[in-house]
Amino acid sequence: MDLTRRDALRALTAAGFAAAALRAEDLPPIRAITRGPKHHWFGYYDKWEFDPTSRYVLGMEVDFEHRSPRADDVIRIGMVDTEDGDRWVELGTSSAWGWQQGCMLQWIPGSKSEVIWNDREDGRYVSRVVDVFSGKSRTLPQPIYALGPDGDWAVTTDFRRLNDTRPGYGYSGIPDPNADQLTPDNVGVWKMDLETGKSELIFSVAQAAAVANPHNDTAGLKHYFNHLLVSPDGKRLIFLHRWRFKPESGRSFGTRMFTVGNDGTKPYVLDPYGKTSHFIWRDPEHVLAWAWHPTHEDAFYLYRDQSEQVEVVGKEAMPLNGHCTYLPNGRWILNDTYPDKDRLQHPYLFEIATERRVPLAHLYSPEQYKGEWRCDNHPRYSPDGKKVVVDSPHGGSGRQLYLIDISGIAV
């Protein structure tokens, strides 16, 4: 639905405050690269949205907001040519998507022309590989979640179960055949060859649940996986092992952060304390994550894989949970915040050596953007490290893609 008059006025007021803040803080240039009346977004922060030249920006288009997707809701897939008047280029459609991570649309590493996204076909979830210039396409028999660094394989999990346990991240349209199973042994992390489509289950939910959990009693609770990511060298995978609490507990879910080898061997609980949230690989051995740890409680921590080594990061400058990545030069962390008391979201850069925080924008999020259909900024950087794109509804025309020029900051 459209913004109410009250929310439109609030958006204009917030935009005025943001403009004043821009003058006061000398914020970097920002522009909308998609426009209404339809809504555009990309989704998660850990996917490749830009092509290798940093010219083309992937996005998704939908004609409604503020409700859960239904099985018959189809979105359009496209890319923005930022060097040709932000022209929208149609690429295809998808009927397998959610508000937070879209359809896992992303550029395939190592390719100058191929992208991949998830779809639904003949009662199953699949993935489409499309050449954005020739239009040539092919279909793989499994959906994908994250890609290996060379673009030759992917990992995935069961989006049917994910939709049942964490609405907004899975897909509607196909019921979970294991809905009554608490710890199924045929659900978990799958690895798929992107050339042949051959796949295998390498680590199951049952295996994760069987690993001792001294900090949480999960007996009788429903388990699932979410947020898969591959290490920069492709040797390890990381994911969140989660369980749903019973309604009477007053809690929603608990979490452990796991890593495993890319063949499912050598599983390791990297964060056992039950509150891991957003994370990113810094390098093949280290993971940055928002979590709870007895040393500093809620904070960002840098974990060393397969060890108990952990250190707090940016405790004063990054005191709130956000969607974190490292810029290509390794000197900066790109991050954001959830809406504050004034409904403003704050994407920013954190300089690691100096612990300096540099604001990039202050973006108003109307009250309708909440829960499953909230619009997180999810900042994504370009391969050349000079641009950032965020999802935001602050302009008054629903969620759109905005490009921020950071070339004058992250040099």
N, C-alpha and C positions, 0 to 999 in steps of 0.2 A: 504494500500500500504506500501511497505518497506521504511525504512528511506533512504533519499538521501545520497550521499557520503558526502555532506557538513554537513548534520545533524548528520551523523555517526561520523564524525571527531569532531563535537561539543560535542557529547555525550562522546567520549573518553576523550576530553579535560576536560569536566566537571567532569568525573569520576576521572581524575587525581587530579583536584582541591579538590574533595571530599575526596580522599585518603590522600592528604596533610592535609586537615582539620581534618581528623580522627586522624592523628598523633599529630597535634597541640592541638586538643581539647580532645583527649582521648575519642572519641565517642564509644558507645557500639557496640558489634559485630552485624553484619547484614549479612543475607544470603538469596539468592533466594531459595524459596521452590517450585516454579514451573518453568518450562523452555519452550522455544519455540520448534518447530516453531509456535505452536498455542499460543493464548493469554489467560491469566488468570487474574481474578480479583474477588473481592467480592462485592464492592459497599459501602453502607452507613455505617456510623460509630456507629450507635446506635442499631445495631443488634448483636445477639450472634453468632459469627463466630466460636469460640472454643467450644468443648464439655466440660462437667464438669470437666474432668481430665486434661484439658489443653494440650492434646496430638493431637487431630484431629482438622484440620483447614478446614472449608468449602470454596469452591471456584467454579467459573464458567469458562467454556472454550469456546472460539469462534475462528473462523478461519479468521476473517477479522477485520479491524478497520477503523476509519475515515469516517464513514457515518452513517446515521440513520438506525436503524433496520427496516427490512421489515417484512411483515406478515409471510413470509415463512422462515425467519431466525430462526433456532433452535440452542440453546446453550446446552452444556453438563454440567451436575451438578456432582460435585465430592467432595472428601475430601482428604487432604494431611495427611499422617501418619508421623508426625515429629520425631517419634522414630523408623522408619523403612526406613531410607534413603530418606525421603520425598516422599514416594510412593503415587502416585495418585490412588484413589479408585473411580471407576465410580458408580454413584448413580441414574442417570436418565437424562432427558432432559426437556427443557422448550421452548415454543414458545410465552411466555408472559414476556417480559423483556425490560429494558432500560439501557443505559450506566451508569447512576448515581446510581441507586438502584438495578440494576440487576433484579431478579425475586422475591425479598424479601426473599431470602434464609436465613434461620436462624435455630439455634438449639431451640427446644421447651423447655422452662424453666421447671426444675424438671425432665426431662427425660435424661437418660444416653445413649439413642440410637435413639431417633426420631428427625428428622428434618422436616421442612416444606418449600415449595416454591410455587410460583404461576405458572400457566400454562393456556393454552387455549384449550378448548374441545367443539366441537359441537356448535360453535358460541357464546360461553360464556367464561368468565374467571373463573377459579376454583383454588383450592389449593391442592397440593399433600402432604400427610403425609407419610414418608418413614422411616422404621427402617433400619439404616445403616449397621447393622450386619446381620439381618435375611433376608433383602430385602422385607419384608412384607410392603404393601402399601395400602392406601385408598385415596379416592378423596372426597373433601368437595365442596359444591355447590357455594361457594363464594371465591374470592381471599382474601388474608390477607395483612395487612399493618404492624401492631404491635400486640404483644401478651401480655396478662395479665401475672402477675408475677408468677402465679401458672401453667401456660400453659394450662388452661382449656377453655379459650376464647380468641378471637381476635377482633380487630377493623379494619375496612377497609373503603375505599371510592371508588368513581367511576373512575377506571383507563381509561375508555373511554374518560371521560371529561378531565381528567388530561393530557392525550396525546394530546388532542385538545388545551388545554390552556397552557401547560408547557412541550413541547417536551423534551424527555430525562428522564422523570419521569413516564409518562404513558406508555401504550403499543399500538403498531400498530396492526391492524387486525380486529378490531370491531369499527365501527363509533359510535360517541356519539349521542344517540337518542334525547338528549336535547341540541344539538348544538346551536339551535336558542333561547334557553331560557336563560335569564340573571341570574335569581335567582330561579332555580327549587326547588319545595318542595319535590321531590322524589329522590333527590341527597344529600348526606351528609356523616355523620359518621354512619356506620353500625356496629353492634356488633353480633358476631357469636359464638355459642357454638362449640368447637372443637371436641366434642364427637358426637353430633347429627347433626351438620350442620345447625341447626335452627338459623335464623338471624332476626334482626329487625333494622329498621332505628331509631336511637335514637336522632339525631340532624341534621337538614337539612340546606342546603345552604340558603334557604329562611329565616329560623329562624335567622341565623347569620347576613344576610343582613338587617334584620329588627331591629337589635340592633343599637341604635343611634351611629353615628360616627362623632363627632364634629371636628376631625382633617382632614377628607378627604371626599370630595363629590364624592360618588360612583354611583350616579344616572345615569342610562343608560349604566352601565358597566357590564361586564360578570364576575360572581363570581364563585369561586371553593375552594376546600380544598386541603391541602397538608401537609405532615410531621406530621403524627399522632404518638403519643407516650403515653404509659400508665405509671402512677405514680408507684413508687416502691411498694406501698401497694395496688395498684389496684383500689383505690377509685376515682381517678380523671383521666381524659384524657386531653391531650394538643394537639393542632393542629394549623396550620396557615390558617386563612381565608384570601383569596387573591382575587384580581380583576384585570382584564386586562385593561390597559388604551388604549384609541383609538390611532391609529398610529400617528395622527397629533400632539399628545401631546409630542412626543419625549421620553416618559417614557414607561417602559415595564409593571410592575405590582406594586401594593401596597399591604400591609400586615397588618393584626392584629393578635396578638397571643391570642388565646382563651383557656380557660380551662372549662371543664364541668364534672359533675359527671358521673360515669360509666353507668348510666342509662339515660344520656342526660339532667338531671336536673341541676339547679344552674349554668347556664352559666356565665362566668366572662371574661371580656376583660383584660388580664394581661398586654399587651403592646398595647396602642392605637395609637402610634405615626406614624405607617405606614412603619417601616423599619426593623422589626424583621427578623433575619436570622437563623443561626444554634443555637440549644438549647439542653439542657439535664436536666432531673430531678436530683437534688443533693440528695434529700430525699423527702418524701411525701408532704412536704410543700414548697419547694424551687426549683426554676428553674434558671439555668444559661443560658444566651442567649446573642448573639451579637445583638445589637440593637442601636437605637438612643434614647437618653433621654436628656431633657433640662439641666440636671445637668452636664454631661460630654460629651454630643454629642455622636459620634460613639465610642462604647466601649463594653466590656463584662460587664453584670450586673447580679446580683443575685436578683431575684424577689421572694417575698413571695406571694404564691397563695392566691387569694381572698382578697388582701389588696393592698394598695398603697406603701407598704414598698419596697424599692429598694436601692441597694448599688452597686457602681462600683467595679469591680474585676480586678486586674492586669493591671491597666491602662498603666503603663510604660513597663512592661514585655510582655504583650499580646496586642500590639496596633493594630493588624490587625485581620480581620475576619478569623475564622477557625472552624474546626470540633471538638467540645469539648466533653470530657467525664471525669468522675471522676474515678480514680483507686479504687479498692476495699477497700483500707485502708482509703479512704477519705482525704488523705493528699496531693494528687497530682491531677492536671488536665492534661490530655493528650490532645494535640492539634496539629494543623498543620497550614500551610499557603498555599495560592495560589502561583503560580510561580512569582518570583521577576523579576527585570529587566534583570537578567542573566538566567532566566528560571529555577531557582532553587527553589524547594519546601523544607520546613523545618519542619518536625515533631519534637515535643519537649515536655518536661514535665515542668510543672509550680508547684513549691512547694508553697502551699498556705500560710503557716505560715511565711515563710521568703521572699516570693515574688521573689524567685530565679527561673530563667529559665535555663533549662538544655537541650541543643540540643541533638537530637538523630541521625540525619542524614541530609545531604544536597543533594537532589536528583534532577537530571536534567530532565526536561520535554521538549522534542522537540516541535517545533512550531506547528506541525500537531495536537497536543493534545489541542484542544481549543473548546469553545462553547459546544454544546450538547455532543460531544464525548471527552471532556477533561478527564484527568485521575487524579482526586484528590487523595491525599494519604489516606484520610478517616481512620485514625489510629484506630485499634480495639485492646483491651487488652484481655489477657487470664484470666480466673477465679482466678488463683493463683497470678495474678498481676505481673508475672515475664517476660511476653513476650508481644510484640506488633507486629501486622502484618499490613503492608500498601500495597496499590496498587501503582505501579510505573512503568514507562517505561524507567527508567534511564539506565538500563543495555544494551540497544540496541536491544533487541529481542521483542519489544512491551511490553504492560502492563503485569506485572507478580506480584505474591505475594512475599513479602519479610518479613522475620521474624527478629525482633530486640530483642536482649536479654537485658532486663532492670533490671535483678536480682541484679546487682551491684549498682543500683541507687535508685530504689523505695523500699528500705528495711524498 
